[in-house]
Amino acid sequence: MKRRKFAALAGLLFAALASVGCAMGPSASGSFDRTLSVNTPIRLELTNTSGDVSITGSADGKVHVHADARASGMGFESPEKRMNELLANPPIEQHGNTVRIGEEMRRLRNVNVSYVIEVPRDTEVASSVLSGAQTIQEVRGPVKAEAASGSIRVSHIERQTQLSTLSGSIRADNIGDDLRVNSASGTVTVSNIKGDVRISAVLGSTQITRPGGRVDASTTSGSVDIEGATSDVKAHAASGRVNVQGNPGASSYWDLKTASGSVLLGVPPNASFHLAAEAVSGEIKTDIPVVVEEQGKHSLRARVGSGNGGRIEVRTVSGEIRLRAS
């Protein structure tokens, strides 16, 4: 599933490079504005080849679109002609409660359009940008945003959120439901997620703060840092550090693994859980009191506190394991 997702994003990136080309020669610029009356809830579908996108929820019950465009000198037609065609027929369609923006841009090559869009708060968003940054905030959702090349920033979304990028950072804050992230290259930073968090990354660090539900985070090359975990945690890294701080609940299970890197585990002094740790080539250190049940040269089974809490399993092939007070 992850390979298919990244393959699709790679296709988007190739399409972006093919359609944008090299900006040479004279260029033309212009802008357009549109205001649409709608009945909520609505669905916004946006497709953009090149240019930044900002989508913000507002309270006036209308859709406001402002766009700044620039046509480069590449192509058989003059940039002025392409710009005039765009301004005469802006790529905005409304079909009932669905608003589509940018769909017709595929016919215009070497045109960059940046959008600033205001929508009613009760809006579902599906956004796809080949090259450019995306910011989506203050909408009910659900939100699905993908990028071939560019950053994605979302905040204050009430419903489920799905974010995917081939090259670019991802940041998500204050999500009221589950969060799903796929990143091929770039940092992933999320905080204040009420639902479950699932992150799959290839290159880049992952940082999760104050998750409200379960966490499933994996990376091929990069660190995984989780702060404030209280439910189930699965954190795997092929090459990089795994650092988890929190307090495992009574029935929670933490599965922490890395092939090459250290595993740091921080818990409060009153934490209670069973620990099973294995460091194939490295040390296991505990900075808080534990009751040893079984210990080998590179393994440890122990009880922390009363042992009536959750269960934590930690494994690293090359690196140390350290248990400390948070």
Beta strands, then each sheet from edge to edge (+ up, - down):
strand 1: 28-37
strand 2: 42-50
strand 3: 53-58
strand 4: 62-71
strand 5: 92-95
strand 6: 98-101
strand 7: 111-120
strand 8: 123-131
strand 9: 134-139
strand 10: 143-149
strand 11: 152-157
strand 12: 161-167
strand 13: 170-175
strand 14: 179-185
strand 15: 188-193
strand 16: 197-203
strand 17: 206-211
strand 18: 215-221
strand 19: 224-229
strand 20: 233-239
strand 21: 242-246
strand 22: 253-260
strand 23: 263-267
strand 24: 273-281
strand 25: 284-286
strand 26: 291-295
strand 27: 299-304
strand 28: 310-318
strand 29: 321-325
sheet 1: 1+ 4- 7+ 3+ 9+ 11+ 13+ 15+ 17+ 19+ 21+ 23+ 29+ 25+
sheet 2: 5+ 6- 2- 8- 10- 12- 14- 16- 18- 20- 22- 28- 24- 27+ 26-
end
